[in-house]
Amino acid sequence: MIKSVCGYCGVGCGVEYGSGKLSGNASYPVNKGNLCLKGASQLSSMGLSSRLTTPLLRKNINDEFKLSSYKECISAIAQKIKQTPKEKVAFYLSGQLLTEDYYIANKLGKGFIGTNSVDTNSRTCMSSAVVGYKKSIGADFVPLRMDDIFKANLLILAGANTAESHVIFHNKIKKAKKEGLKVVVADPRFTDTAKSADMYLPIKAGGDIDFFNLISKRLIEEELYDKEFVQNHINGFEALKNGLNSLKSEEMLKGCGLTYEQFEEFFLLYKESQNIITAWTMGLNQSVQGVDKNLSLINTHLLGGKIFKEGNGPLSLTGQPNAMGGREVGGLATMLGVHLGFDDESVKKVSEFWNTNNISNKAGLCATQMLEAEIEVLIICHTDPVYHLPNRNKTEALIQKIPMVVEINAYENSESAKFAHIRLPATPWGEKEGTQTNLDRTITKQCKIGKTFKNIKADWEIFMLLAQELGYKKEFDYKSPKEIFEEYQQMTKLNGYMDISDASYDELSHKPFVWGEKIKNFLTPAKRGNLFFVQNRSLSEKTTPDYPFLLLTGRTRDQWHSGTKSAQVASLLKYKELSFCEINPDDAKNLGIEAGDEVRISSLRGTLVTKASLTQSVAKGALFIPISNRDVNYLTNDLLDSESFQPDYNHSAVKVERLCKN
């Protein structure tokens, strides 16, 4: 029996493979044998006809691809990089990569090519949480675990639809509810998660800061905050208090779209709850004020002393299987490696460890900045920026200008493939080995459960061959993922709080390792948490008479991102559809739209055509389109958070027109 870990969401469920069947690992602590439909279907994805099986090459994106080889393609990439200023080279990585893949790409880009423009699609989902954690508690560290919900009295889910995005964690929530946990869901949509909650708060999109500021204001006014904890462990109390005193509760209630009665009912439950966890994901992060939303949420835990205690804390819900591992390695352009930045001391440490003099002390271009920076070489790995970046018409116009676009992918049906000059096949889940870190710091080994398809190479091998072609044979001479992981483990010793070096690679498939369990205090230099006064500045796009609806986006349970893999699996296609637009029945009636009608959705940036789905789950004046609709980002705007550079995906003004009856 081969033990491995799921390659879909950030929950990271254990799986077992034997006798041609895939099942949940009953001994694995995260899921105890349970799997969602996507996870259970992974075996079917290994033999898909949509696999990319041969290296492809062309000089111009208007030409047809010709069959090539790894050697020829890697030689062409290396030659172009040698001819290009290092600041014009960029790596666009993915939370689908394993830690070893991330490590080699990051080491090559930042350590030897000398470009810090090595970023990941985590920029578009978790970077606001990263910045929020670093500012408030001192590091990108999730200070609790999923199973803490069994020790909590209250779980607040803000902008998080766990029933569809983190299915097995949601099953844990339902079990904890039976043991007494109360669950409050704050979300503009009445989601499947909200349907199972004890209380639903129909918060207005963009109203999260007002909501959490209301909690903090009341905690201070009613002297319900933990005075001793704040005095001994927290900075910024007076500034927060004075800032909140300047805000009127009535205006914040209006800002978050709640009635006085709704908030009072919630706050009574809040006051009566000794142990509180607040969990969130893209509903907060994907905003032009994503960092401020994170800080306002974390403020409530710092005020109440509800952090670094069992059953308490801010729990960010990472979306991808190894987004956490990528952050730990240094796979963001705003960090160097193992949570170290670009300060002189950190650059010196990493330079000595990697034995290089090529590291720049300036942060690189983020994924959301690369295409506008006139880069000359873009290496995309297991992600699809043309599909997932906002304002797609603009994205397509920009990527066409890049002289060399390289796509490394397991599948051939990406949107970015249309703009690539070189395409290199890489091994997907089930055909590769390496480690990943789930959303609460659990490191597990992903194991091969089948033969590698047609001798296709793993991502780390591709990056290693590129490094060697660039002249770094000695520095990139690896024989296995284990060898890479063990080098990375030694690198984590450069950071005093990362204890990943204690893990055993050989044991990880059956004995997962949780790093950071000894951390029970803040990681700021003064070992104190930081409060920040933030307020809702209403920076998102506003609706207008011409574009009167607010577009919300999100996942659906049985599909994964663009559906490159999941949408090809027949067993999943009989469940939720890939393309639809949820609209409130009252709005639909006013527009003469019936269920199933073909509709055109338009924003200032573009249009798409889909079919109407009438539901009370969306409020009047709002629409919802799942991200499994590959055209959704023709509509979304490209406003970015000024600190995290994360896009404002959930606040786009649109209009709806009926095209034809069903």
DOLOLUM-985585 format. One record per residue (C-alpha): residue number from 1; x, y, z; chain. Coordinates in steps of 0.25 Angstrom, whole numbers, plus 2048, in hexadecimal, padded with zeros to 3 digits. Each point is the difference from the previous one (the first is absolute). Example, Ala and Ser with C-alpha at 12.3 -4.5 7.8 and 13.67 -1.06 7.14 Angstrom:
! DOLOLUM-985585
- resi  east  north  up  chain
- 1  831  7EE  81F  A
- 2  806  80E  7FE  A
END
This chain:
! DOLOLUM-985585
- resi  east  north  up  chain
- 1  800  800  800  A
- 2  806  80D  7FC  A
- 3  7FD  80C  809  A
- 4  800  80E  7FA  A
- 5  7F8  80D  801  A
- 6  7F5  807  7F8  A
- 7  805  80A  7F5  A
- 8  7F4  809  801  A
- 9  7FC  80A  80B  A
- 10  808  805  80C  A
- 11  7FA  7F6  809  A
- 12  80A  7F6  7FC  A
- 13  7F8  7F3  802  A
- 14  808  7F2  801  A
- 15  7FD  7F6  7F5  A
- 16  804  7F1  7FE  A
- 17  802  7F9  7F3  A
- 18  7FF  7F1  7FE  A
- 19  7FA  7F6  7F7  A
- 20  7FD  80A  7F6  A
- 21  7F7  808  809  A
- 22  802  80E  807  A
- 23  7FA  802  80E  A
- 24  801  809  80C  A
- 25  80B  7FC  80A  A
- 26  7F8  7FD  80D  A
- 27  80D  802  809  A
- 28  803  80E  7FA  A
- 29  7FC  80A  80B  A
- 30  7FB  80B  7F6  A
- 31  7F5  7F8  7FA  A
- 32  7FF  7F2  807  A
- 33  7FC  7F9  7F3  A
- 34  7F7  80A  7FA  A
- 35  802  806  7F2  A
- 36  7F7  80A  7F8  A
- 37  7FC  7FD  7F2  A
- 38  80C  807  7FA  A
- 39  80A  7F9  808  A
- 40  7FA  7F3  7FE  A
- 41  800  802  7F1  A
- 42  80F  803  7FF  A
- 43  803  7F2  7FB  A
- 44  7F8  803  7F3  A
- 45  807  80C  7FD  A
- 46  80E  7F9  7FE  A
- 47  7FC  7FA  7F2  A
- 48  7F9  80C  7FA  A
- 49  801  803  7F2  A
- 50  802  80E  803  A
- 51  80E  7FD  805  A
- 52  80C  808  7FA  A
- 53  80A  7F5  7FC  A
- 54  80A  806  7F7  A
- 55  809  80D  801  A
- 56  7FB  80A  7F5  A
- 57  807  80C  7FA  A
- 58  7FD  80C  7F7  A
- 59  806  80D  7FE  A
- 60  7F4  808  7FE  A
- 61  7F2  7FE  807  A
- 62  7F9  801  7F3  A
- 63  808  7F4  7FB  A
- 64  7FD  7F1  802  A
- 65  808  7F9  80B  A
- 66  80A  7F6  7FB  A
- 67  804  7F3  808  A
- 68  80C  802  807  A
- 69  808  7FA  80C  A
- 70  804  804  80E  A
- 71  80E  803  7FC  A
- 72  7FD  809  7F4  A
- 73  7F5  808  808  A
- 74  809  802  80D  A
- 75  80C  804  7F7  A
- 76  7F7  80A  7F9  A
- 77  7FB  806  80E  A
- 78  80E  800  806  A
- 79  805  808  7F3  A
- 80  7F5  80A  801  A
- 81  803  802  80F  A
- 82  80F  802  7FE  A
- 83  7FC  80B  7F6  A
- 84  7F6  807  809  A
- 85  802  80A  80C  A
- 86  7FD  7F8  80D  A
- 87  7F5  80A  804  A
- 88  7F9  7FC  7F3  A
- 89  7FF  7F1  804  A
- 90  7F4  7FB  808  A
- 91  7FB  7F3  806  A
- 92  7F1  7FE  802  A
- 93  7FE  7F4  809  A
- 94  7F4  7F9  806  A
- 95  7FA  7FA  80D  A
- 96  7FF  7F4  7F8  A
- 97  80F  7FE  800  A
- 98  807  7F7  80B  A
- 99  809  807  80A  A
- 100  80D  7FA  7F9  A
- 101  7FB  806  7F2  A
- 102  7FE  80D  807  A
- 103  80E  800  807  A
- 104  807  7FD  7F3  A
- 105  7F9  80B  7F8  A
- 106  802  80A  80B  A
- 107  80F  7FC  802  A
- 108  802  801  7F1  A
- 109  7F8  80D  7FE  A
- 110  805  808  80C  A
- 111  80D  7FA  804  A
- 112  806  7FE  7F2  A
- 113  7F9  807  7F5  A
- 114  7FF  80C  809  A
- 115  7F1  803  7FE  A
- 116  7F7  801  80C  A
- 117  7F4  800  7F7  A
- 118  7FD  7F2  804  A
- 119  7F1  800  805  A
- 120  7F4  7F7  800  A
- 121  7F2  800  7FE  A
- 122  7FE  800  80F  A
- 123  802  80F  7FD  A
- 124  7F2  800  7FC  A
- 125  7FA  7F8  80B  A
- 126  808  801  80D  A
- 127  80A  80C  800  A
- 128  7F7  809  808  A
- 129  800  7F6  80B  A
- 130  80F  7FF  7FF  A
- 131  801  80F  802  A
- 132  7F6  800  80B  A
- 133  807  7F5  808  A
- 134  80D  806  7FE  A
- 135  7FC  80E  805  A
- 136  7F7  7FB  80C  A
- 137  807  7F4  805  A
- 138  80E  802  7FA  A
- 139  801  7F4  7F6  A
- 140  7F8  7F9  7F5  A
- 141  7FB  7F6  80B  A
- 142  7F3  7FA  802  A
- 143  7FF  7FF  80F  A
- 144  7F6  7F4  801  A
- 145  7FB  7F4  7FA  A
- 146  7F3  7FB  7F9  A
- 147  7FD  7F7  80C  A
- 148  800  80B  809  A
- 149  7F1  802  7FC  A
- 150  7FE  7F4  80A  A
- 151  805  809  80B  A
- 152  7F9  80D  7FC  A
- 153  7F2  805  804  A
- 154  7FE  809  7F4  A
- 155  805  7FF  7F1  A
- 156  7FE  80C  7F8  A
- 157  801  7FD  7F1  A
- 158  802  80E  7F8  A
- 159  800  7FF  7F1  A
- 160  803  7F1  801  A
- 161  7F7  7F6  7F9  A
- 162  806  7F3  807  A
- 163  7F5  7F7  7FB  A
- 164  805  802  7F2  A
- 165  80E  804  801  A
- 166  805  7F8  80C  A
- 167  7F7  7F4  800  A
- 168  807  7F7  80A  A
- 169  802  80C  80A  A
- 170  7F2  803  7FF  A
- 171  7FC  7F2  804  A
- 172  809  802  80C  A
- 173  7F8  80D  803  A
- 174  7F3  7F8  7FF  A
- 175  805  7F6  80A  A
- 176  805  80B  809  A
- 177  7F2  806  800  A
- 178  7FA  7F3  805  A
- 179  80A  802  80C  A
- 180  7FC  80E  803  A
- 181  807  809  7F6  A
- 182  7F8  80C  7FC  A
- 183  802  805  7F1  A
- 184  7FE  80E  7FB  A
- 185  801  802  7F1  A
- 186  802  80E  7FB  A
- 187  7FF  801  7F1  A
- 188  7F9  808  7F5  A
- 189  7FB  7F2  7FA  A
- 190  7F7  7F6  808  A
- 191  80A  7F5  7FD  A
- 192  7FF  7F1  802  A
- 193  809  804  80C  A
- 194  7F6  80A  805  A
- 195  7F4  7F6  7FF  A
- 196  807  7F7  80B  A
- 197  804  80C  809  A
- 198  7F9  804  80D  A
- 199  800  80E  7FC  A
- 200  801  807  7F2  A
- 201  804  80E  7FF  A
- 202  7FD  806  7F2  A
- 203  80C  809  800  A
- 204  802  80A  7F5  A
- 205  80B  7FD  7F6  A
- 206  80B  809  804  A
- 207  7FB  801  80E  A
- 208  809  7F7  808  A
- 209  809  80B  806  A
- 210  7F3  807  805  A
- 211  7FC  7F3  806  A
- 212  80D  7FD  808  A
- 213  801  80E  804  A
- 214  7F3  800  806  A
- 215  804  7F3  808  A
- 216  80D  807  805  A
- 217  7F9  80D  803  A
- 218  7F6  7F9  809  A
- 219  80B  7F8  807  A
- 220  807  80D  804  A
- 221  7F3  808  803  A
- 222  7FA  7F5  809  A
- 223  80E  7FC  806  A
- 224  7FF  7F2  7FB  A
- 225  80E  7FF  7FA  A
- 226  80B  7F9  808  A
- 227  807  80C  807  A
- 228  80B  7F8  806  A
- 229  803  7F9  7F3  A
- 230  800  80D  7F8  A
- 231  809  808  80A  A
- 232  80A  7F5  801  A
- 233  800  7FA  7F1  A
- 234  7FA  80A  7F7  A
- 235  804  80D  7F9  A
- 236  7F7  80B  7FA  A
- 237  7F5  800  809  A
- 238  7FE  80F  802  A
- 239  801  802  7F1  A
- 240  7F5  7F6  7FD  A
- 241  7F7  805  80C  A
- 242  801  80E  7FB  A
- 243  7FE  7FC  7F2  A
- 244  7F4  7F8  803  A
- 245  7FA  80C  809  A
- 246  800  808  7F3  A
- 247  7F7  7F6  7F9  A
- 248  7F1  800  802  A
- 249  7FA  7F2  802  A
- 250  7F4  804  7F8  A
- 251  808  803  7F4  A
- 252  808  7F3  802  A
- 253  7F3  7F8  801  A
- 254  7FC  807  7F3  A
- 255  80D  7FD  7FA  A
- 256  800  7F1  802  A
- 257  7F1  7FF  7FD  A
- 258  7FB  7FB  80D  A
- 259  7F4  804  808  A
- 260  802  804  80F  A
- 261  7F8  7F4  804  A
- 262  809  7F6  7F8  A
- 263  80D  806  805  A
- 264  7FB  7FF  80F  A
- 265  7FB  7F2  7FF  A
- 266  80E  7FD  7FA  A
- 267  808  808  80B  A
- 268  7F8  7F9  80B  A
- 269  805  7F3  7FB  A
- 270  80E  805  7FE  A
- 271  800  805  80F  A
- 272  7FB  7F3  805  A
- 273  80B  7F8  7F9  A
- 274  80D  7FE  807  A
- 275  808  7F9  7F5  A
- 276  7FE  807  7F2  A
- 277  806  7FC  7F2  A
- 278  7FE  809  7F4  A
- 279  803  7FA  7F3  A
- 280  800  807  7F2  A
- 281  805  7FE  7F2  A
- 282  7FE  807  7F3  A
- 283  7F4  808  804  A
- 284  809  809  808  A
- 285  80E  7FE  7F9  A
- 286  7FB  803  7F2  A
- 287  7FE  80F  802  A
- 288  806  80D  7FE  A
- 289  800  801  80F  A
- 290  804  7F2  803  A
- 291  80B  802  80A  A
- 292  7F7  80A  807  A
- 293  7F5  7F6  801  A
- 294  80A  7F6  806  A
- 295  805  80A  80A  A
- 296  7F2  803  805  A
- 297  7FD  7F2  802  A
- 298  80D  7FD  807  A
- 299  7FE  80C  809  A
- 300  7F4  7F9  806  A
- 301  809  7F4  805  A
- 302  80B  809  805  A
- 303  7F6  808  808  A
- 304  7F9  7F4  806  A
- 305  80D  7F9  803  A
- 306  7FA  7F5  7F7  A
- 307  80D  7FB  7F9  A
- 308  80B  7F6  803  A
- 309  7F6  7F9  809  A
- 310  7F9  7F3  7FC  A
- 311  7F2  802  7F9  A
- 312  804  80F  7FD  A
- 313  806  808  7F5  A
- 314  7FF  805  7F1  A
- 315  800  7F4  7F7  A
- 316  803  804  7F1  A
- 317  7FB  7F5  7F7  A
- 318  80A  7FE  7F5  A
- 319  7FA  7FB  7F3  A
- 320  80B  7F8  7F8  A
- 321  806  7F3  805  A
- 322  80E  806  802  A
- 323  7FE  80F  800  A
- 324  806  800  80E  A
- 325  80C  7F8  7FC  A
- 326  803  80A  7F5  A
- 327  7FF  80B  80B  A
- 328  809  7F9  809  A
- 329  80A  7FE  7F5  A
- 330  800  80E  7FC  A
- 331  7F8  7FF  7F3  A
- 332  7FB  80E  801  A
- 333  807  80C  7F9  A
- 334  7FF  808  80D  A
- 335  808  7F6  808  A
- 336  80E  7F9  7FE  A
- 337  7FE  7F2  806  A
- 338  7FC  7F9  80D  A
- 339  7F8  80D  804  A
- 340  80C  808  7FF  A
- 341  800  80E  7F9  A
- 342  809  808  7F8  A
- 343  807  807  80B  A
- 344  80F  800  800  A
- 345  801  7F5  80B  A
- 346  7F7  7F7  7F9  A
- 347  806  802  7F3  A
- 348  80E  7FD  806  A
- 349  7FA  7F3  807  A
- 350  7FA  7FA  7F3  A
- 351  80C  804  7F7  A
- 352  809  7F9  809  A
- 353  7F7  7F4  801  A
- 354  7FE  7FF  7F1  A
- 355  80E  804  7FD  A
- 356  7FD  80B  7F7  A
- 357  802  80F  7FE  A
- 358  7F4  803  7F6  A
- 359  7F5  803  80A  A
- 360  7FA  80E  7FF  A
- 361  7FB  807  80D  A
- 362  7F4  805  7F9  A
- 363  7F2  7F9  7FF  A
- 364  7FC  7FB  7F3  A
- 365  7F4  802  7F7  A
- 366  7F3  7F9  806  A
- 367  7F8  7F7  7F7  A
- 368  7F6  80C  7FE  A
- 369  80B  809  7FC  A
- 370  808  7F8  7F6  A
- 371  7F9  801  7F4  A
- 372  800  810  800  A
- 373  80F  800  803  A
- 374  804  7FD  7F2  A
- 375  807  7F3  804  A
- 376  807  7F8  7F5  A
- 377  800  7F2  805  A
- 378  7F4  7FB  808  A
- 379  800  7F1  805  A
- 380  7F2  7FC  804  A
- 381  7FF  7F3  809  A
- 382  7F3  7F8  803  A
- 383  7F8  80C  7FF  A
- 384  7F8  808  7F6  A
- 385  801  80F  801  A
- 386  7F8  803  7F4  A
- 387  7F4  7F9  807  A
- 388  802  805  80E  A
- 389  805  80E  7FF  A
- 390  7F6  80B  801  A
- 391  7FC  809  7F4  A
- 392  803  7F5  7F6  A
- 393  800  808  7F3  A
- 394  80B  809  806  A
- 395  807  7F3  804  A
- 396  800  7FA  7F2  A
- 397  805  80D  7FA  A
- 398  80B  801  809  A
- 399  805  7F1  800  A
- 400  801  801  7F0  A
- 401  80B  80A  802  A
- 402  809  7F7  807  A
- 403  80B  7FA  7F7  A
- 404  801  7F3  807  A
- 405  7F5  7F9  808  A
- 406  802  7F2  805  A
- 407  7F5  7F8  806  A
- 408  803  7F4  808  A
- 409  7F4  7F8  802  A
- 410  7FA  7F2  801  A
- 411  7F4  803  7F8  A
- 412  7FF  806  7F2  A
- 413  7F2  807  801  A
- 414  804  80D  808  A
- 415  7FD  80E  7FB  A
- 416  80E  805  801  A
- 417  805  7F5  7F6  A
- 418  7FB  809  7F5  A
- 419  80A  80A  803  A
- 420  80C  7F7  803  A
- 421  80D  7FE  7F8  A
- 422  804  7F4  807  A
- 423  7F8  7F5  807  A
- 424  806  7F6  809  A
- 425  7F8  7F4  806  A
- 426  802  7FD  80E  A
- 427  7FB  7F5  80A  A
- 428  7F3  802  807  A
- 429  7FB  7FB  80D  A
- 430  801  7F0  801  A
- 431  80D  800  7F7  A
- 432  809  808  809  A
- 433  806  800  80E  A
- 434  802  80C  809  A
- 435  7FB  807  80C  A
- 436  7F4  80A  802  A
- 437  7FB  808  80C  A
- 438  7F2  801  803  A
- 439  7F8  80C  805  A
- 440  804  7FE  80F  A
- 441  80F  7FD  7FE  A
- 442  7FF  7F1  7FE  A
- 443  80B  7FA  7F7  A
- 444  7FD  7F3  7F9  A
- 445  807  7F9  7F4  A
- 446  7F9  7FF  7F3  A
- 447  804  7F2  7FA  A
- 448  7FF  7FA  7F3  A
- 449  7F5  7F6  7FE  A
- 450  802  7FD  7F1  A
- 451  80B  800  7F6  A
- 452  805  80E  7FA  A
- 453  7F9  802  7F3  A
- 454  809  7FF  7F4  A
- 455  80C  804  808  A
- 456  7FB  80D  803  A
- 457  809  808  809  A
- 458  7FC  806  80E  A
- 459  801  80F  802  A
- 460  80C  800  808  A
- 461  807  7F8  7F6  A
- 462  7FC  80A  7F5  A
- 463  805  80C  809  A
- 464  80D  7F8  803  A
- 465  803  7FD  7F1  A
- 466  7FE  80F  7FD  A
- 467  809  804  80C  A
- 468  80B  7F6  7FA  A
- 469  7FE  806  7F2  A
- 470  803  80E  806  A
- 471  80D  7FB  806  A
- 472  7FC  7FC  80E  A
- 473  802  7F1  7FF  A
- 474  807  7FF  80E  A
- 475  7F6  808  807  A
- 476  7F4  7F9  7FA  A
- 477  804  7F1  800  A
- 478  7F5  7F9  807  A
- 479  7FC  7F1  7FE  A
- 480  7F3  800  807  A
- 481  7F5  808  807  A
- 482  805  7FB  80E  A
- 483  80E  807  7FD  A
- 484  7F9  80D  7FD  A
- 485  7F7  7FF  80C  A
- 486  80C  7FD  809  A
- 487  807  80C  7FB  A
- 488  7F4  809  802  A
- 489  7FF  7FB  80E  A
- 490  80E  805  803  A
- 491  7FC  80D  7FA  A
- 492  7F4  802  80A  A
- 493  80B  800  80B  A
- 494  803  80E  7FB  A
- 495  7F3  804  806  A
- 496  7FF  7FE  80F  A
- 497  7F1  7FC  801  A
- 498  7FF  7F6  7F5  A
- 499  802  7F2  805  A
- 500  7FE  7F9  7F3  A
- 501  80E  7FA  801  A
- 502  7FA  7F6  80B  A
- 503  7F8  7F9  7F5  A
- 504  804  7F3  7FA  A
- 505  7FD  7FF  7F1  A
- 506  7FF  7F1  800  A
- 507  7F5  800  80B  A
- 508  7F8  80C  7FA  A
- 509  7F7  7F7  7F8  A
- 510  7FB  7F8  80C  A
- 511  804  80A  80B  A
- 512  7FD  80F  7FC  A
- 513  808  80A  807  A
- 514  7FA  80D  806  A
- 515  80A  80B  801  A
- 516  7FF  80C  809  A
- 517  7F9  7F9  80C  A
- 518  809  806  80A  A
- 519  7FD  80E  7FC  A
- 520  7F7  805  80A  A
- 521  803  80F  800  A
- 522  801  80C  7F6  A
- 523  80C  7FF  7F6  A
- 524  802  80F  7FF  A
- 525  80E  806  805  A
- 526  7F9  804  80D  A
- 527  7F8  7F3  801  A
- 528  7F3  809  801  A
- 529  7F4  800  7F6  A
- 530  7FD  80C  7F9  A
- 531  7F2  806  7FF  A
- 532  7FD  809  7F4  A
- 533  7F5  80A  7FE  A
- 534  7FA  7FE  7F2  A
- 535  7F3  805  7FA  A
- 536  7F7  7FD  7F4  A
- 537  805  80A  7F5  A
- 538  7F6  7FB  7F6  A
- 539  80B  7FF  7F5  A
- 540  7F9  7F5  7F8  A
- 541  7F9  802  7F3  A
- 542  7F2  806  802  A
- 543  7F3  7FC  7F9  A
- 544  7FA  80A  7F6  A
- 545  7F3  802  7F9  A
- 546  807  7F9  7F4  A
- 547  806  7F5  808  A
- 548  7F6  7FE  80C  A
- 549  805  7F2  805  A
- 550  80B  7FC  808  A
- 551  807  7F4  7FC  A
- 552  805  7F5  80A  A
- 553  809  7F5  7FC  A
- 554  804  7F3  807  A
- 555  802  7F1  7FF  A
- 556  7F6  7F5  7FF  A
- 557  801  7F2  807  A
- 558  803  7F7  7F5  A
- 559  809  808  7F7  A
- 560  80E  805  801  A
- 561  804  80D  7FB  A
- 562  7FF  800  7F0  A
- 563  7FC  7F1  800  A
- 564  80D  7FD  7F8  A
- 565  800  7F3  808  A
- 566  7F3  7FE  807  A
- 567  7F7  804  7F5  A
- 568  805  7F5  7F8  A
- 569  7FC  7F5  80A  A
- 570  7F2  7FB  7FC  A
- 571  7FC  7FC  80E  A
- 572  801  80F  804  A
- 573  7F8  806  7F4  A
- 574  7F3  7FB  805  A
- 575  801  809  80D  A
- 576  801  80F  800  A
- 577  801  807  7F2  A
- 578  80C  807  7FC  A
- 579  7FA  80D  7FA  A
- 580  7F3  807  806  A
- 581  7FD  80E  806  A
- 582  7F8  800  80D  A
- 583  7F6  80C  800  A
- 584  7F5  803  80A  A
- 585  7F2  7FD  7FB  A
- 586  7FB  80E  802  A
- 587  80B  806  7F8  A
- 588  7FE  7F5  7F5  A
- 589  7F1  803  800  A
- 590  803  80F  7FE  A
- 591  809  7FC  7F4  A
- 592  7F7  7F6  7FA  A
- 593  80A  7F5  803  A
- 594  7FB  7F2  803  A
- 595  808  7F4  805  A
- 596  809  7FA  7F5  A
- 597  7FF  80C  7F7  A
- 598  80D  804  7F9  A
- 599  805  80D  805  A
- 600  80C  80A  7FD  A
- 601  807  805  80C  A
- 602  809  80D  7FD  A
- 603  809  809  808  A
- 604  808  80C  7FB  A
- 605  80B  7F6  7FD  A
- 606  7F9  7F5  7F8  A
- 607  7F5  7F6  7FF  A
- 608  7FC  7F1  801  A
- 609  7F4  7F8  7FD  A
- 610  7FA  7F6  809  A
- 611  7F3  7FB  805  A
- 612  7F7  805  80B  A
- 613  7FE  7F9  80D  A
- 614  7F5  806  809  A
- 615  803  7FF  80F  A
- 616  7FD  808  80D  A
- 617  80E  7FD  804  A
- 618  805  80D  7FA  A
- 619  7FA  80D  804  A
- 620  7F9  809  7F7  A
- 621  80A  808  7F9  A
- 622  80B  7F5  800  A
- 623  804  7F5  7F6  A
- 624  809  7F4  802  A
- 625  808  7F9  7F6  A
- 626  809  7F4  804  A
- 627  80F  801  7FC  A
- 628  7FE  7F3  7F8  A
- 629  7FB  809  7F5  A
- 630  80C  802  7F9  A
- 631  7FC  80E  7FB  A
- 632  7FC  806  80D  A
- 633  80D  809  801  A
- 634  7FC  807  7F3  A
- 635  7F6  807  80A  A
- 636  809  802  80D  A
- 637  808  80D  802  A
- 638  80F  801  803  A
- 639  800  809  80C  A
- 640  80A  7FA  80A  A
- 641  803  801  80F  A
- 642  80B  80A  801  A
- 643  808  7F7  80A  A
- 644  7FD  7F2  7FC  A
- 645  7FE  803  7F1  A
- 646  7F4  7F6  800  A
- 647  7F4  803  7F6  A
- 648  7F2  805  804  A
- 649  7F9  7F4  7FA  A
- 650  7F3  802  807  A
- 651  7FB  80E  7FE  A
- 652  7FE  802  7F1  A
- 653  7F5  808  7FA  A
- 654  7F8  7F9  7F5  A
- 655  7F3  800  7F8  A
- 656  7F7  7F4  7FC  A
- 657  7F9  7FE  7F2  A
- 658  7F7  7F5  7FC  A
- 659  804  7FA  7F3  A
- 660  7F6  7F5  7FD  A
- 661  7F7  7F7  808  A
- 662  803  7F2  805  A
END
